[in-house]
Amino acid sequence: MQRGAGWEMTEDPFAVRRWLVAFEGSATKECFELPLRYKVNEEEKGLGQGAYGSVCQAFDEVTQTHVAIKKLKGVFDPRNPQMTKSTVREIKLLQHFSTKTKSPEGYHPNILRVLDIFVSLDGDVTPQTTKKELEEKIKSFNDVYIVLEKYDMSLKDLINAKSALEESQRAYFTYQMLKGMKAIFSANVMHRDMKPENLLIRTESCELVICDFGSGRGFDAKKEQHATVMSFTTTQWYRPPESFLEDLTREPDAAELQSAEGFVLPQTRMELSQALDMWSCGAILGEMMQGKPLCAAAGNDILGQLNTIFTTIAPLTEDMLKEVKLPQQMVALLQPTIGAGRNADLKKMLTGQKGLDGEDFCAEEIDILAEMMKIQAGERISIGKALQCDYFSQYELPDAESEFEAEEFKWRWDECKDDPRGAIWEEVCSFNQGLNEAVKRRLAAET
């Protein structure tokens, strides 16, 4: 099928245009195979590119709005099963929060909304395509596209631009972030990857949404939540101390103890707790205040990161070490950290300190930050209490907290692990009734 401009809108739900999009730092262009309603300016650079996907801007000729289209390549590569799980989970979670929030619109204003989902069916579907060929295309597609609301930049981009965020802007961003997290928690979901890169903003209105649910997890609140062990994946600088201490509960081998890199694990396994995401939200507020990550240790060294936390936020105590039952080798390695962090006090450190806007941090801002970043997870402030803090008194809270809530997210990977393509195809059809009906007609017809 022909690529680029010159196509007229048609009623053919299989019709696509192919666009070549260039990205910063890449010598090759990425092909986006899009339904006819989406138009791309090939003179513009793409919005971003990573290991598993690319994002470009497009104009939706049906809604007359600009959108962001995320292309995920090779979703079903057998060499990368985690990519498959992450994609299906993100689509399911985005769809849930886009349609199952208790609000008149059905979606939450502080969670990124999915607008469309489609796939590349490996070549054109024409009137000459047989029933068997169409069935094979549906069973073998590998590239998935997610159409999302378009925002100006991430919060990380804004911070990196050295923008002097005023206290009122920081408060409004934090308030919106916590409103979104309240809906996520109410659905019995953990985000598990909260960081400035996963918060998108509109610069003029200061609107903020939470994005990237590829690491999100649902859990059963009726069961013993803290007995469920699973990995916690957020970027190291935004992880709470208990996640690192949990890493250290297994016996290290000799090579790890002697390594110049320190004691490092590629992935953490730990208990589910909303307190984990709350710490990450606090770390994001702290970064907005200081213009740099609050607890940033060099490299991927667990002991180095713990040392940074316990010398910045609050001291590590002997009682904490006893609580997590660390091996003796680890206790010995952490002794210098206990000594170095005896005087650590986040509130004292920030009191009287000025932000990038030249103004002193207000007491209410320091208080909410300290409450979100309590060293002991059980002492960390809850999402409900956080939204009621004096720091957010300037915003009109709704009478009914249910406005912030979403229906319980009940989907689990076991439901589709034997047919993940089928699960994504169901979502594609739910967004594209015309395509769904056309496929049914073609498959019902005689070959």
Secondary structure, 3 states (H helix, E strand, C coil): CCCCCCCCCCCCCCCEEEEEECCCCCCCCEEEEEECCEECCCCCCCCEECCCEEEEEEEECCCCEEEEEEEECCCCCCCCHHHHHHHHHHHHHHHHHHHCECCCCCCCCCECCEEEEEECCCCCCCCCCCHHHHHHHHHHCCCEEEEEECCCEEHHHHHHCCCCCCHHHHHHHHHHHHHHHHHHHHCCEECCCCCHHHEEEECCCCEEEECCCCCCEECCCCCCHHHCEEEECCCHHHCCHHHHHHHCCCCCCHHHHHCCCCCCCCCEEEECCHHHHHHHHHHHHHHHHHCCCCCCCCCCCHHHHHHHHHHHCCCCCHHHHHHHCCCHHHHHHHHHHHHHCCCCCHHHHHCCCECCCCCECCHHHHHHHHHHCCCCHHHCCCHHHHHCCHHHCCCCCCCCHHHHCECCCCCCHHHCCCCHHHHHHHHHHHHCHHHHHHHHHHHHCCC
